Amino acid sequence: MIDLYFWPTPNGLKLKLFLEEAALPYRAIPVDIGKGEQHRPEFLKVSPNNKIPALVDHDPPGGGAPLSLFESGAMLLYLADKSGKFIPADVRGRADVLQWLFWQVGGLGPMAGQNGHFRVYAPTEIPYAIERYTNEVNRLYGVMNQRLADREFLAGRYSIADIACYPWIVPYQPQGQNLDDFPHLKRWFGVIAARPATVRTYHGVAPAYVRDRSTITDDERKHLFGHSGTATKKP
């Protein structure tokens, strides 16, 4: 059994999507990041970076004590290797998947996250920041669109690269993007949206990123963005 510490953000949803696709038994444990539950000591034992998602595998390969992991890219790679699914066994195929997985972790996710922050969560509208991150997300959509021009999925066959990227494309409208501008990406998006595991993953889910700036409370902002690495402030 796998315990998935989860909230319906893109990073949380991509782990849920993998578990549904691979049909691995799991238990979703909600961690309400708007209420600050990610800062609780019991959660920090699993995720020292106080971010979701995180997991505990009670049946790791080779047996032994439960194995805990944080960082969504590391978790996807671990689960793919554990299950033997959604990652090729050959060196070239594996490398192809990994470069697009890391592209999402290092590029699409952070840039779309900043775009969402300044469009929704920032207490005031900052036009420069909104324009900067909207344009960068648009560029990254273009990278995906070009990649998908001659193949069904990012690395040829459906893989953890697609699973990682899809939840970051779901909020394309809040991100200020139009999928009609990216026909190959739009085709890819529709194919994944129709997969039974995707339907199960998103059924009844109210994505955490579909919000209006006026509905974000000061307490939520404090829990989400108000923590630093300094335990106590110096006078």
KEPARO-153068 format. One record per residue: residue in one letter; x, y, z of N, C-alpha, C in turn. Coordinates in steps of 0.02 Angstrom, whole numbers, padded with zeros to 5 digits, always signed. Layout:
% residues N
AXYZXYZXYZ;...
//
This chain:
% residues 235
M+00042-00060+00000+00000+00000+00000+00044+00062+00000;I+00023+00112-00038+00058+00176-00041+00014+00230-00010;D+00042+00268+00036+00008+00327+00063+00030+00387+00021;L-00017+00420-00010-00003+00480-00050-00029+00541-00012;Y+00017+00583+00010-00001+00646+00042-00014+00696-00013;F-00075+00722-00015-00102+00749-00077-00144+00812-00065;W-00139+00857-00113-00186+00912-00120-00193+00924-00195;P-00253+00945-00220-00264+00947-00293-00230+01005-00329;T-00164+01009-00321-00123+01053-00361-00098+01013-00421;P-00069+01044-00471-00041+01004-00527+00009+00951-00504;N+00052+00968-00457+00101+00919-00434+00068+00862-00396;G+00017+00878-00357-00019+00825-00323-00057+00781-00371;L-00088+00811-00421-00129+00773-00468-00087+00728-00513;K-00025+00746-00527+00013+00702-00571+00032+00637-00535;L+00041+00638-00470+00053+00575-00434-00010+00533-00430;K-00066+00565-00418-00129+00530-00417-00143+00499-00486;L-00127+00536-00538-00138+00511-00606-00095+00449-00619;F-00032+00451-00597+00010+00392-00608-00018+00331-00571;L-00037+00340-00509-00062+00284-00469-00125+00254-00500;E-00167+00297-00528-00227+00273-00562-00209+00235-00626;E-00162+00263-00663-00141+00231-00726-00109+00163-00712;A-00067+00159-00662-00030+00097-00648-00070+00048-00606;A-00129+00069-00582-00172+00026-00541-00135+00001-00479;L-00094+00045-00449-00061+00029-00387-00107+00046-00328;P-00112+00002-00279-00154+00018-00221-00126+00077-00182;Y-00168+00125-00167-00145+00183-00130-00201+00213-00089;R-00181+00253-00041-00228+00289+00002-00209+00363-00003;A-00256+00404-00024-00243+00476-00029-00257+00508+00039;I-00206+00542+00065-00211+00576+00129-00210+00651+00116;P-00266+00686+00124-00267+00757+00108-00224+00799+00155;V-00189+00846+00126-00149+00894+00163-00170+00963+00139;D-00211+00996+00177-00240+01061+00157-00186+01115+00164;I-00156+01133+00108-00101+01181+00110-00125+01251+00125;G-00189+01266+00111-00216+01332+00128-00227+01342+00202;K-00229+01286+00239-00236+01289+00313-00170+01277+00348;G-00117+01268+00309-00051+01260+00339-00035+01190+00363;E-00074+01139+00341-00061+01071+00364+00006+01043+00341;Q+00035+01074+00289+00100+01051+00264+00157+01069+00312;H+00143+01110+00362+00194+01129+00411+00191+01088+00475;R+00144+01041+00479+00138+01000+00539+00198+00954+00546;P+00222+00943+00607+00281+00901+00617+00275+00831+00587;E+00216+00801+00592+00208+00733+00566+00216+00730+00490;F+00195+00785+00456+00204+00787+00384+00277+00801+00366;L+00310+00842+00405+00380+00859+00391+00426+00798+00396;K+00404+00747+00433+00443+00686+00436+00445+00650+00369;V+00392+00661+00329+00388+00630+00263+00415+00677+00210;S+00399+00741+00216+00419+00791+00167+00454+00849+00201;P+00520+00845+00211+00556+00898+00246+00554+00966+00211;N+00534+00966+00148+00527+01030+00111+00458+01061+00121;N+00417+01032+00164+00349+01054+00179+00308+01071+00116;K+00313+01027+00067+00274+01033+00006+00239+00967-00009;I+00180+00972-00041+00149+00912-00067+00165+00907-00141;P+00163+00846-00169+00146+00783-00138+00206+00751-00103;A+00191+00699-00065+00241+00656-00035+00210+00587-00031;L+00251+00536-00022+00223+00469-00016+00262+00427+00032;V+00229+00376+00057+00260+00323+00096+00239+00257+00064;D+00289+00219+00041+00276+00153+00012+00288+00101+00066;H+00233+00067+00085+00238+00017+00138+00260-00051+00112;D+00270-00057+00047+00293-00119+00016+00346-00102-00036;P+00403-00075-00015+00454-00054-00064+00488-00114-00096;P+00516-00106-00155+00554-00160-00186+00610-00184-00139;G+00616-00248-00132+00667-00276-00089+00646-00284-00017;G+00586-00260-00001+00561-00266+00067+00592-00216+00114;G+00588-00230+00177+00616-00185+00228+00566-00134+00252;A+00592-00082+00286+00550-00031+00316+00515+00010+00262;P+00459+00042+00279+00426+00086+00231+00474+00139+00204;L+00465+00157+00141+00508+00206+00108+00468+00270+00095;S+00494+00326+00117+00460+00390+00106+00498+00431+00055;L+00460+00469+00016+00489+00510-00037+00452+00576-00041;F+00489+00629-00057+00459+00692-00077+00490+00712-00144;E+00464+00765-00175+00481+00788-00242+00446+00745-00294;S+00401+00776-00331+00356+00740-00376+00393+00703-00432;G+00446+00733-00459+00483+00699-00512+00517+00636-00486;A+00546+00640-00427+00578+00581-00397+00526+00527-00383;M+00468+00547-00361+00415+00498-00347+00391+00464-00410;L+00382+00502-00464+00360+00472-00528+00412+00422-00553;L+00475+00440-00549+00528+00395-00572+00530+00332-00528;Y+00524+00340-00463+00524+00283-00417+00466+00236-00433;L+00407+00264-00441+00348+00222-00453+00351+00189-00521;A+00378+00224-00571+00386+00194-00637+00433+00134-00634;D+00488+00142-00598+00536+00087-00591+00506+00030-00550;K+00470+00047-00498+00439-00004-00455+00388-00046-00493;S+00347-00012-00533+00293-00046-00568+00314-00073-00636;G+00369-00047-00664+00389-00065-00731+00343-00036-00784;K+00310+00019-00768+00262+00049-00814+00280+00122-00829;F+00265+00143-00890+00270+00212-00913+00340+00239-00914;I+00389+00194-00920+00458+00214-00933+00491+00157-00972;P+00525+00172-01027+00555+00119-01067+00613+00086-01030;A+00628+00024-01048+00684-00012-01019+00749+00003-01054;D+00746+00021-01119+00808+00033-01156+00837+00102-01139;V+00902+00108-01147+00938+00168-01126+00913+00230-01163;R+00905+00227-01228+00885+00286-01267+00813+00306-01251;G+00769+00257-01246+00700+00274-01230+00693+00304-01160;R+00730+00275-01113+00729+00301-01044+00756+00373-01042;A+00811+00385-01077+00840+00452-01078+00791+00502-01107;D+00755+00482-01159+00706+00526-01191+00651+00546-01141;V+00627+00496-01105+00575+00511-01055+00602+00556-01000;L+00661+00541-00976+00688+00578-00919+00701+00651-00937;Q+00724+00665-00998+00737+00735-01014+00673+00776-01014;W+00617+00746-01035+00553+00782-01034+00522+00784-00965;L+00535+00733-00924+00514+00737-00854+00550+00794-00819;F+00616+00799-00828+00654+00852-00796+00638+00920-00825;W+00620+00922-00889+00598+00985-00920+00535+01010-00884;Q+00490+00966-00868+00430+00987-00831+00449+01011-00761;V+00489+00971-00727+00506+00987-00657+00545+01052-00653;G+00590+01063-00701+00633+01122-00698+00608+01183-00736;G+00558+01172-00781+00536+01227-00824+00461+01240-00822;L+00423+01194-00851+00351+01205-00856+00318+01216-00788;G+00334+01174-00739+00304+01181-00674+00320+01247-00639;P+00385+01263-00631+00402+01326-00597+00376+01388-00633;M+00380+01389-00700+00357+01449-00736+00281+01455-00733;A+00245+01399-00742+00172+01402-00736+00152+01418-00664;G+00190+01393-00616+00175+01408-00546+00182+01482-00531;Q+00235+01513-00556+00243+01585-00546+00188+01624-00582;N+00170+01601-00641+00116+01633-00678+00051+01631-00637;G+00036+01572-00610-00023+01565-00569-00020+01608-00506;H+00039+01612-00477+00047+01653-00416+00029+01725-00430;F+00059+01754-00482+00048+01825-00494-00021+01840-00524;R-00051+01789-00557-00118+01799-00584-00172+01791-00531;V-00160+01749-00481-00213+01730-00433-00195+01747-00361;Y-00136+01728-00338-00121+01729-00267-00089+01793-00242;A-00055+01830-00285-00024+01892-00263-00078+01941-00239;P-00068+01975-00184-00121+02019-00157-00138+02077-00203;T-00091+02098-00245-00104+02152-00292-00080+02130-00361;E-00109+02160-00412-00091+02144-00480-00026+02178-00499;I+00022+02141-00524+00087+02167-00545+00094+02153-00620;P+00078+02201-00663+00076+02188-00736+00140+02159-00764;Y+00198+02185-00743+00261+02159-00770+00268+02085-00756;A+00255+02063-00695+00262+01993-00676+00213+01949-00715;I+00151+01973-00722+00101+01934-00758+00122+01926-00831;E+00145+01981-00862+00166+01977-00932+00226+01931-00940;R+00274+01939-00895+00335+01899-00901+00321+01825-00898;Y+00280+01802-00848+00268+01731-00840+00216+01704-00889;T+00169+01745-00909+00121+01724-00961+00158+01711-01026;N+00205+01754-01043+00244+01745-01105+00289+01684-01101;E+00319+01672-01043+00362+01614-01036+00323+01549-01040;V+00264+01547-01009+00222+01488-01014+00201+01478-01087;N+00186+01531-01121+00168+01527-01192+00226+01497-01232;R+00286+01518-01217+00345+01490-01251+00351+01415-01238;L+00340+01394-01176+00346+01324-01158+00291+01282-01191;Y+00231+01311-01196+00178+01277-01234+00201+01266-01306;G+00235+01315-01333+00260+01310-01401+00312+01255-01408;V+00354+01247-01357+00404+01193-01358+00369+01125-01360;M+00318+01117-01319+00280+01055-01319+00245+01044-01385;N+00215+01097-01411+00179+01091-01475+00224+01068-01531;Q+00284+01096-01534+00332+01075-01585+00354+01003-01575;R+00366+00983-01514+00387+00915-01499+00333+00865-01520;L+00270+00883-01511+00215+00837-01525+00192+00838-01598;A+00226+00876-01640+00206+00881-01709+00212+00815-01747;D+00259+00772-01727+00270+00710-01764+00269+00648-01720;R+00237+00654-01661+00232+00596-01617+00170+00604-01574;E+00143+00547-01551+00081+00550-01512+00092+00578-01443;F+00148+00558-01411+00163+00580-01343+00234+00608-01342;L+00254+00637-01286+00316+00674-01283+00378+00632-01298;A+00376+00569-01276+00433+00525-01289+00412+00466-01334;G+00362+00476-01375+00339+00424-01420+00279+00387-01390;R+00292+00345-01340+00239+00310-01305+00220+00348-01241;Y+00159+00338-01218+00135+00370-01157+00182+00352-01099;S+00203+00403-01061+00254+00392-01010+00244+00441-00952;I+00289+00435-00903+00287+00481-00846+00301+00553-00867;A+00330+00563-00925+00339+00632-00950+00272+00664-00965;D+00228+00627-00997+00160+00652-01012+00120+00660-00947;I+00126+00611-00902+00090+00614-00839+00112+00675-00799;A+00176+00692-00802+00202+00750-00765+00176+00816-00795;C+00172+00819-00862+00155+00882-00895+00080+00896-00896;Y+00040+00844-00904-00031+00854-00915-00065+00899-00862;P-00055+00886-00797-00090+00928-00748-00070+01002-00750;W-00013+01016-00779+00008+01086-00785-00023+01119-00847;I-00051+01079-00892-00086+01107-00950-00161+01114-00936;V-00187+01075-00889-00258+01079-00873-00281+01151-00859;P-00244+01190-00820-00266+01259-00807-00242+01308-00859;Y-00248+01290-00923-00222+01335-00975-00260+01401-00978;Q-00324+01400-00963-00362+01464-00963-00341+01510-00907;P-00338+01487-00844-00311+01530-00791-00239+01552-00804;Q-00202+01513-00845-00134+01532-00862-00131+01583-00919;G-00189+01601-00945-00191+01651-00999-00171+01623-01066;Q-00183+01557-01077-00163+01525-01140-00225+01501-01178;N-00216+01493-01243-00269+01469-01288-00242+01407-01325;L-00271+01350-01311-00246+01289-01343-00256+01288-01418;D-00301+01329-01444-00310+01332-01516-00247+01358-01551;D-00205+01393-01513-00142+01418-01541-00089+01362-01547;F-00103+01305-01517-00055+01250-01514-00090+01185-01534;P-00101+01174-01598-00144+01118-01619-00117+01049-01599;H-00052+01039-01600-00025+00973-01582-00031+00962-01507;L-00019+01014-01468-00029+01010-01396-00102+00999-01379;K-00146+01031-01415-00218+01023-01403-00239+00951-01418;R-00214+00922-01471-00229+00852-01486-00206+00806-01431;W-00144+00815-01409-00115+00776-01354-00156+00783-01291;F-00176+00844-01275-00215+00858-01215-00281+00821-01217;G-00314+00821-01274-00378+00787-01280-00372+00712-01272;V-00318+00683-01300-00307+00611-01294-00298+00591-01221;I-00259+00629-01184-00247+00611-01114-00309+00624-01072;A-00345+00677-01086-00405+00693-01048-00456+00637-01052;A-00457+00601-01109-00506+00548-01120-00486+00481-01090;R-00425+00475-01066-00403+00411-01037-00443+00396-00973;P-00464+00335-00963-00504+00319-00903-00470+00339-00837;A-00404+00330-00833-00369+00348-00772-00371+00423-00759;T-00369+00462-00813-00374+00535-00806-00443+00555-00782;V-00494+00524-00810-00563+00538-00789-00571+00521-00715;R-00544+00464-00693-00548+00446-00622-00510+00495-00578;T-00452+00516-00601-00410+00561-00562-00445+00627-00549;Y-00479+00654-00599-00508+00721-00594-00581+00720-00573;H-00611+00661-00567-00681+00657-00548-00692+00685-00477;G-00735+00734-00471-00752+00763-00407-00698+00807-00377;V-00646+00821-00416-00591+00861-00390-00603+00935-00406;A-00596+00976-00355-00598+01048-00366-00526+01073-00366;P-00496+01083-00426-00425+01100-00428-00409+01162-00387;A-00355+01158-00350-00337+01212-00304-00318+01276-00339;Y-00303+01272-00404-00278+01331-00439-00333+01371-00474;V-00395+01346-00473-00450+01383-00505-00481+01428-00452;R-00453+01486-00445-00474+01533-00393-00475+01603-00422;D-00504+01648-00384-00504+01719-00401-00465+01756-00347;R-00427+01806-00367-00384+01841-00320-00422+01866-00258;S-00483+01888-00269-00522+01916-00214-00543+01865-00162;T-00539+01799-00179-00560+01747-00133-00502+01721-00090;I-00441+01742-00104-00383+01719-00066-00377+01759-00002;T-00377+01726+00055-00374+01760+00119-00301+01772+00140;D-00292+01820+00186-00225+01832+00212-00197+01771+00247;D-00240+01734+00281-00217+01673+00315-00191+01622+00265;E-00226+01614+00209-00202+01568+00158-00134+01589+00132;R-00127+01654+00118-00063+01678+00092-00008+01666+00144;K-00024+01675+00207+00026+01664+00260+00049+01592+00261;H+00001+01545+00256+00018+01475+00258+00056+01453+00195;L+00037+01482+00138+00067+01462+00075+00134+01494+00062;F+00141+01558+00081+00200+01596+00059+00235+01633+00116;G+00210+01628+00177+00235+01670+00230+00291+01640+00272;H+00315+01581+00253+00368+01548+00292+00436+01560+00261;S+00486+01565+00303+00555+01574+00280+00597+01519+00311;G+00661+01520+00295+00706+01470+00323+00736+01490+00390;T+00717+01547+00415+00744+01571+00479+00694+01556+00533;A+00715+01518+00582+00669+01498+00636+00647+01558+00677;T+00692+01602+00692+00676+01662+00731+00707+01722+00697;K+00671+01777+00699+00697+01838+00669+00746+01872+00717;K+00799+01897+00688+00847+01934+00727+00822+02005+00738;P+00836+02034+00796+00813+02103+00808+00849+02152+00762;
//
